[in-house]
Amino acid sequence: MYYDLTVVQFTKMLKNLSAILEKAEAFAALKKVETSVLLNSRLSVDQFNLIRQVQISTDIAKLAVARLTGKDAPKHEDNETTLAELEARIQSVIEYLATFSEADFADTATRSVSQPRWEGKYLTGHEFAMQWAVPNVYFHVTTAYAILRHLGMDVGKKDYLGEMPYKS
């Protein structure tokens, strides 16, 4: 369950985010706008810009899986300034997530999960996955999507949801 909830879903959402960023490059060219304008845009003055939304999406995905399995996560310097660099970051996290199997999540439900800023508090792995990690990945991917949509980019729910495993 936790493998599907995190590795499978995070991978899917990061791939969808990557596809949306690919569209952003074409949108910038069409509108004759520097991509840096898109990358530094935000929905509100007190929210992070598009670059930071992508960085946080990837950080939460990799760090959540690492914390849920007791493994180390790769580090990123948070120095991306271009769409290509953000795409590379997303791809590196997708590759990292691909190194996990369902067996890695054997004791996830009862594992104590904490973060430095929680000041000694913790959640069980189940609580962390369900109430913190998954909602946070979706929040930041959604916000990245919403920034581009707000700028007038032609993206919709199908771009956000990505491929669906429909059955006939």
One Martini backbone bead per residue (centre of mass of N, CA, C, O) as a GRO file, in nm:
protein
  168
    1MET     BB    1   0.058   0.062  -0.023
    2TYR     BB    2   0.299   0.269   0.020
    3TYR     BB    3   0.424   0.236  -0.253
    4ASP     BB    4   0.181   0.333  -0.420
    5LEU     BB    5   0.135   0.606  -0.268
    6THR     BB    6   0.430   0.701  -0.339
    7VAL     BB    7   0.605   0.600  -0.572
    8VAL     BB    8   0.386   0.583  -0.788
    9GLN     BB    9   0.249   0.866  -0.747
   10PHE     BB   10   0.497   1.048  -0.752
   11THR     BB   11   0.592   0.969  -1.029
   12LYS     BB   12   0.345   1.056  -1.181
   13MET     BB   13   0.342   1.358  -1.089
   14LEU     BB   14   0.628   1.424  -1.195
   15LYS     BB   15   0.566   1.361  -1.489
   16ASN     BB   16   0.342   1.568  -1.518
   17LEU     BB   17   0.515   1.812  -1.445
   18SER     BB   18   0.712   1.778  -1.676
   19ALA     BB   19   0.502   1.812  -1.904
   20ILE     BB   20   0.421   2.097  -1.820
   21LEU     BB   21   0.705   2.224  -1.855
   22GLU     BB   22   0.723   2.172  -2.155
   23LYS     BB   23   0.485   2.361  -2.224
   24ALA     BB   24   0.617   2.622  -2.114
   25GLU     BB   25   0.821   2.664  -2.336
   26ALA     BB   26   0.616   2.701  -2.567
   27PHE     BB   27   0.462   2.933  -2.437
   28ALA     BB   28   0.694   3.137  -2.422
   29ALA     BB   29   0.743   3.146  -2.725
   30LEU     BB   30   0.459   3.232  -2.814
   31LYS     BB   31   0.465   3.497  -2.609
   32LYS     BB   32   0.749   3.620  -2.586
   33VAL     BB   33   0.880   3.490  -2.314
   34GLU     BB   34   1.066   3.450  -2.067
   35THR     BB   35   1.113   3.181  -1.865
   36SER     BB   36   1.181   3.346  -1.607
   37VAL     BB   37   0.899   3.453  -1.565
   38LEU     BB   38   0.767   3.186  -1.498
   39LEU     BB   39   0.969   3.082  -1.273
   40ASN     BB   40   0.901   3.363  -1.092
   41SER     BB   41   0.622   3.294  -1.049
   42ARG     BB   42   0.316   3.366  -0.861
   43LEU     BB   43   0.012   3.378  -0.687
   44SER     BB   44   0.155   3.510  -0.433
   45VAL     BB   45   0.356   3.699  -0.234
   46ASP     BB   46   0.346   3.445  -0.003
   47GLN     BB   47   0.457   3.262  -0.229
   48PHE     BB   48   0.609   3.052  -0.415
   49ASN     BB   49   0.764   2.988  -0.685
   50LEU     BB   50   0.799   2.769  -0.936
   51ILE     BB   51   1.072   2.664  -0.863
   52ARG     BB   52   1.006   2.597  -0.563
   53GLN     BB   53   0.774   2.401  -0.618
   54VAL     BB   54   0.950   2.190  -0.755
   55GLN     BB   55   1.155   2.145  -0.534
   56ILE     BB   56   0.951   2.056  -0.317
   57SER     BB   57   0.824   1.819  -0.462
   58THR     BB   58   1.090   1.655  -0.477
   59ASP     BB   59   1.166   1.656  -0.181
   60ILE     BB   60   0.921   1.517  -0.066
   61ALA     BB   61   0.934   1.259  -0.227
   62LYS     BB   62   1.219   1.161  -0.142
   63LEU     BB   63   1.202   1.204   0.173
   64ALA     BB   64   0.957   1.034   0.234
   65VAL     BB   65   1.065   0.764   0.132
   66ALA     BB   66   1.313   0.761   0.310
   67ARG     BB   67   1.164   0.779   0.585
   68LEU     BB   68   0.975   0.522   0.536
   69THR     BB   69   1.259   0.328   0.492
   70GLY     BB   70   1.549   0.430   0.607
   71LYS     BB   71   1.680   0.607   0.386
   72ASP     BB   72   1.866   0.773   0.163
   73ALA     BB   73   1.886   1.088   0.009
   74PRO     BB   74   1.928   1.294  -0.223
   75LYS     BB   75   2.091   1.589  -0.311
   76HIS     BB   76   1.999   1.933  -0.352
   77GLU     BB   77   2.089   2.278  -0.414
   78ASP     BB   78   1.875   2.486  -0.519
   79ASN     BB   79   1.993   2.611  -0.834
   80GLU     BB   80   1.767   2.646  -1.021
   81THR     BB   81   1.692   2.848  -1.348
   82THR     BB   82   1.570   2.626  -1.540
   83LEU     BB   83   1.386   2.402  -1.705
   84ALA     BB   84   1.610   2.192  -1.747
   85GLU     BB   85   1.692   2.174  -1.447
   86LEU     BB   86   1.416   2.083  -1.344
   87GLU     BB   87   1.396   1.830  -1.516
   88ALA     BB   88   1.648   1.693  -1.398
   89ARG     BB   89   1.545   1.678  -1.113
   90ILE     BB   90   1.299   1.511  -1.161
   91GLN     BB   91   1.447   1.270  -1.290
   92SER     BB   92   1.625   1.200  -1.043
   93VAL     BB   93   1.383   1.127  -0.859
   94ILE     BB   94   1.260   0.909  -1.032
   95GLU     BB   95   1.512   0.728  -1.021
   96TYR     BB   96   1.512   0.695  -0.717
   97LEU     BB   97   1.227   0.569  -0.686
   98ALA     BB   98   1.305   0.312  -0.869
   99THR     BB   99   1.478   0.171  -0.623
  100PHE     BB  100   1.211   0.073  -0.515
  101SER     BB  101   1.016  -0.150  -0.314
  102GLU     BB  102   0.779  -0.299  -0.134
  103ALA     BB  103   0.980  -0.418   0.079
  104ASP     BB  104   1.077  -0.134   0.193
  105PHE     BB  105   0.767  -0.109   0.346
  106ALA     BB  106   0.722  -0.314   0.587
  107ASP     BB  107   0.752  -0.082   0.850
  108THR     BB  108   0.594   0.190   0.798
  109ALA     BB  109   0.341   0.220   0.984
  110THR     BB  110   0.537   0.218   1.267
  111ARG     BB  111   0.719   0.424   1.197
  112SER     BB  112   0.919   0.683   1.297
  113VAL     BB  113   0.857   1.023   1.195
  114SER     BB  114   1.084   1.294   1.129
  115GLN     BB  115   1.185   1.641   1.172
  116PRO     BB  116   1.364   1.904   1.259
  117ARG     BB  117   1.106   2.114   1.274
  118TRP     BB  118   0.946   1.922   1.500
  119GLU     BB  119   1.088   1.913   1.776
  120GLY     BB  120   1.069   1.578   1.846
  121LYS     BB  121   0.847   1.504   1.678
  122TYR     BB  122   0.601   1.256   1.555
  123LEU     BB  123   0.511   1.010   1.317
  124THR     BB  124   0.375   0.778   1.173
  125GLY     BB  125   0.400   0.642   0.874
  126HIS     BB  126   0.102   0.658   0.816
  127GLU     BB  127   0.059   0.955   0.891
  128PHE     BB  128   0.276   1.074   0.710
  129ALA     BB  129   0.168   0.976   0.439
  130MET     BB  130  -0.140   1.070   0.463
  131GLN     BB  131  -0.099   1.376   0.615
  132TRP     BB  132   0.177   1.485   0.463
  133ALA     BB  133   0.309   1.382   0.197
  134VAL     BB  134   0.080   1.365  -0.008
  135PRO     BB  135  -0.043   1.650   0.026
  136ASN     BB  136   0.225   1.803  -0.040
  137VAL     BB  137   0.276   1.712  -0.324
  138TYR     BB  138   0.005   1.807  -0.438
  139PHE     BB  139   0.026   2.102  -0.363
  140HIS     BB  140   0.290   2.174  -0.532
  141VAL     BB  141   0.193   2.075  -0.804
  142THR     BB  142  -0.062   2.246  -0.814
  143THR     BB  143   0.079   2.521  -0.791
  144ALA     BB  144   0.244   2.500  -1.045
  145TYR     BB  145   0.006   2.470  -1.231
  146ALA     BB  146  -0.145   2.735  -1.142
  147ILE     BB  147   0.063   2.935  -1.235
  148LEU     BB  148   0.046   2.865  -1.540
  149ARG     BB  149  -0.258   2.902  -1.567
  150HIS     BB  150  -0.263   3.201  -1.473
  151LEU     BB  151  -0.076   3.288  -1.728
  152GLY     BB  152  -0.239   3.111  -1.977
  153MET     BB  153  -0.189   2.827  -1.993
  154ASP     BB  154  -0.266   2.528  -2.175
  155VAL     BB  155  -0.406   2.370  -1.908
  156GLY     BB  156  -0.535   2.073  -1.749
  157LYS     BB  157  -0.653   1.805  -1.586
  158LYS     BB  158  -0.509   1.601  -1.775
  159ASP     BB  159  -0.226   1.705  -1.713
  160TYR     BB  160  -0.235   1.655  -1.408
  161LEU     BB  161  -0.327   1.344  -1.414
  162GLY     BB  162  -0.282   1.198  -1.667
  163GLU     BB  163  -0.261   0.891  -1.714
  164MET     BB  164  -0.504   0.635  -1.744
  165PRO     BB  165  -0.617   0.299  -1.636
  166TYR     BB  166  -0.815   0.208  -1.838
  167LYS     BB  167  -1.098  -0.001  -1.892
  168SER     BB  168  -1.289  -0.253  -2.107
   0.00000   0.00000   0.00000
